[in-house]
Each structure stands twice: as structure tokens, then as C-alpha cells.
Amino acid sequence: MSFTESELLPVSALQHLLFCERQCALIHLEQQWQENRLTALGRIEHERVDEGYREFRRGRRQISGLHIRSLELGLYGRLDVLELDLTDKEAPDNALAFGLKGEWSFYPVEFKHGSPKEGDCDRVQVCAQALSLEQMLNVRIAEASLFYHKIRRREEVALDARLREATLEAASRLQQLFARGITPPPVYLPHCRSCSMLELCFPKRLDRKRFHHYRNSLFQPQDEP
């Protein structure tokens, strides 16, 4: 399946979706946002990469703020940093889009304020960025990384078959959420305490009317023959 430009959704929404489907809907469907200390720090830490720069460090090229998209996944966004290493200067060029000759390896890097999470929400986001780059540049990307400011360390992410499949599934779920256009009901979980949307979500006050409306929208009764 291929999507049109107008149907593309933010790649960052995948992280929101896997963290909490309701949070994703509040932000991206209802256009609500509430910043807390963690999101403010994350925004400040992203300012430099959002400006867009090109550097050469330790034999590695670094490009920040690269705009990406995938018509196959239905996603668009901006990559924090793309790192490129020259692997064979005599091989056919695969990075001419960046003015580079020879064969280069591609290594996406996503910056996060906090520390590594138990689930795959961050890994899926950077995998989706890598898949978008693969489709844009006709290359294969084996690894990516997540840099967590809190611990000042990278987490290497292997873009294996399992993670790629999880990313495709998440992209499909995101499209379905937008197609339904209905915000899921709140469910209070331990990670709600650190969510910037806590005061807008009210997860401890389950609105039963909204819950039943959401449930009925998913399971519409079939017409009698």
C-alpha cells in the first residue's frame, strides 16, 4: 500500500502510540499539548540538532535535521542526526544525495531526554526513521542508536526482522487510529505519573460514557441479512 503526501503522519507519533494510545490521540487528533519539566528539557536539548548542521568527526560525517518521509509507511518527520561512514571509496556511489562519493554506511541517531525504556517505543521510532531513509535512498541500514541525555550514553539498536515487523505493525495501528478519529478512554498505569498530558487526560477518572462510545465505535453490530 502507498500513501499520498496528504495522508502522511508524524513519525514521532509512533513513540506516543506505543507509550500510550490515548496520549497519541490527545496530541495528534485533538491537538492538545501540555509541557512539563521533562518535555521542556527535551525541547531544549533538541534545539541544536533541529537547527541543521554538517560536521566531520573522527572520520564520520554527521548531518542533523534531515527531513524524511515514507509513502509506504505513511510517515514523515525529521531525523535528529544521520551519521555516515565511508566503507569503500572505489565502490559505486550511494550517498550522492549528500554530495559524497563512494560507498557509505548510514547510521540514524535519535536523541532522548530521559533514560532507556522497557518497551520498544523509542526503538520503533528510530527504526521507522531508518526504514524511511532506506526507501528514500535505496540503501540498507543495519543499525541505529538512541542517545539518552540522562545517562549520557547511546543504546545501540539492531534493525532486525523482529523490530522491523513491530514498526510496520505500529505504523498500521497509527493509520487506523487516525482513520477512526476517536480518542481511546483513559487507563491509569504507572508510567502515567511522568506523562506531560496527565492533567489533560485524567486517567484515574474513567469517563464511562466516553468508554462505551469508544467501544461501540470499534465493534459496530452487523446488519441483519
N, C-alpha and C positions, 0 to 999 in steps of 0.2 A: 504494500500500500504506500502511496505517496501523498503527501500533504501539500497544500498550496501555501504561499507566503502568509496569507491572512489567517491560516489555521495553526501557525507555529506558536508554541507555548514556551515560557521561560524554562531553561534547563535547571535553574535554581529551584523551581517548584518541585522537582523530583525529591530534593532533600527535605523540603517541607512535607511532601506527601508521605514519605516513609517515616519521618519523625512523628507526624500526626496528620491524618487526612482532614480532620476538622480545621487544624491550623492552616493547612494548604488552601482550603476553601475560603476561610475568612480573609486571607491575604490576597488571593488571586481571583476569587469570584466576587467577594463582597468589597474588595479594595479597602480593607481595614488594615491598620498597622499601628502598633504601639511599641515604642522603643524602650528598652531597659538598659542597664549598665553593660550587659554582655553584648547586645547588638550595637550599642554606641561604640564600644571598644573595637568591635569587628569592623565597623564602618570606617573608623579612623585608620585602622591597620591596613585597610584595602585602598586607601587614598593614593598611595604611590603607584601600585600596580594598575589602578584604574586610569592614571594619567597616560600610560603607554610609554614604554621605553625600550631601547635595544642596548644590550651590553654584551661584552665578551669576557667571560670569566673562566680561568683555568682550562682554556681550550674549548669551552662550551658557550654557544650562543644562547642568549636569553631575550625573549620577546614578550612583553606584557600587554595586557588589554586587547588581545586579539579577538575580534568578533567571529563567532562560529554559528553554524546552523546545520540542520539535517532535515531534509524534506522527507526522508524515510522514517525518522523517529518523530517528526513533527515538533522539533525543538529549535530554539535559538538562544544565544547568550553571549557571554564574554568570558574568555579564558584568562585566569589570573596571570599565569606565566607559561610560556612554551619554551622548553629547553631543547636545543638541537646539538647533536654530536656528529662530527664528520667520521664516517665509518670506512669510506673508500673514495678517495678523490678521483680515481680513474673510472669509477662506475657511472652508469647513466644518471643524469641529474634528476633528483626527486624533490628538490627544495627551491626550484627556480621562482616560486611564488614569493620567496623571501630574498631573492637576489643571490642565492647560494648555488655553487656548482658542486657536482659530485653527489655521492650518496650519503644521506644524513639519517640518523635515528631521531625520533620525535618523542618527547617526554613531557606530558602535561603536568602542571603543578597547581593545586588548588590550596589557597590559604584559608585556615580556620582559626577563630579566636581561641576556642577552648582546648579541650583535650580529646583524645580518641574516644569514640563511642562504641558501645557494644554491637549495635546493629550495622547495617550496610548503607545507611542513608548517605553518608559522606562519600563512600566508595562508589555508590551508584552514580552520584552526581559527576564525579571526575571520570568515571567510565563513559558516561553519556557524552562528555566533552571529547574524550578520545575517539569515540565512535563517530562523532560529528566530523572531527578532523580527518579520520580515515576516509570518510565519504567525500569530503571536500578536496583532499589532496591525493586520493588514490594510493594510500600508503597503509602499512600495517603497524600498529602500535602495541607493544607487548607489556609495557609497564607505565605507571603514572605514580604520583605521590601526593600526599596530603601533608601540608606543613601546619602544625598546631603551635600557635604563639604561646600558649600557656606553658607548654613543656619545651618549647624552642627546639623541636625535633621533627623530622619527617617520618611519616609512615609510608613505607613502600606498598604499592597496590598492584598486584598481579592481575592483568586484564584477561583472566582465564575464561573458559567457557561458562562456568557457573555464574560469574559476575556479569558477563555479557548477557546471559539469559535473564538474570534478575533485572538488569537495566532495561531490556526490551519489554519485560512484563510491567515494570514501573511506568515506562513511557505510555504503554497502552492504558494502564489504570488512570493515568493523568488525563488522557484524552477522554476517557469515559466519564471522569468526574466533571470535566468542563462541559461535556455533552449533556449530562443530566442537569447541571446548573443548580444543584441543591446542596446546601451545606449540611454535612452529617451532624448528628446530635453529639453532645459532649460526653466524654467518658473520662473520668478522673484517673490518672495514672501517676506514678512517682515523678516522671520527668515533667509533669505539668508545672511543678514548683519553679522551674527555671525558664519557663516559656514566657516570652515577652507579651504574648497575647492573653495571659491569664485573666486580666481584669476585663477583657472583652469577651472571653469565652465562657466564663462561669461554669467550669466543668463539674463543680460539686452540686450545682443546681440543675439537675436534669429537667429540661423542658419536655414533658411527656407529649404535649400536643405537637411540638416540632419533631419529636422522635417518631411518633406514629405517622406523621405526614411523610417523613423521610422513608420509613419502612414501606409504606404503601406505594411510594413512587418507584421503589425497586421491584416490588412484587405486585404488579397490576394484575387483577384477575382476568383470565382469558374469556373471551366472548363465547357464549354457548353456541354450538353449531346449529 
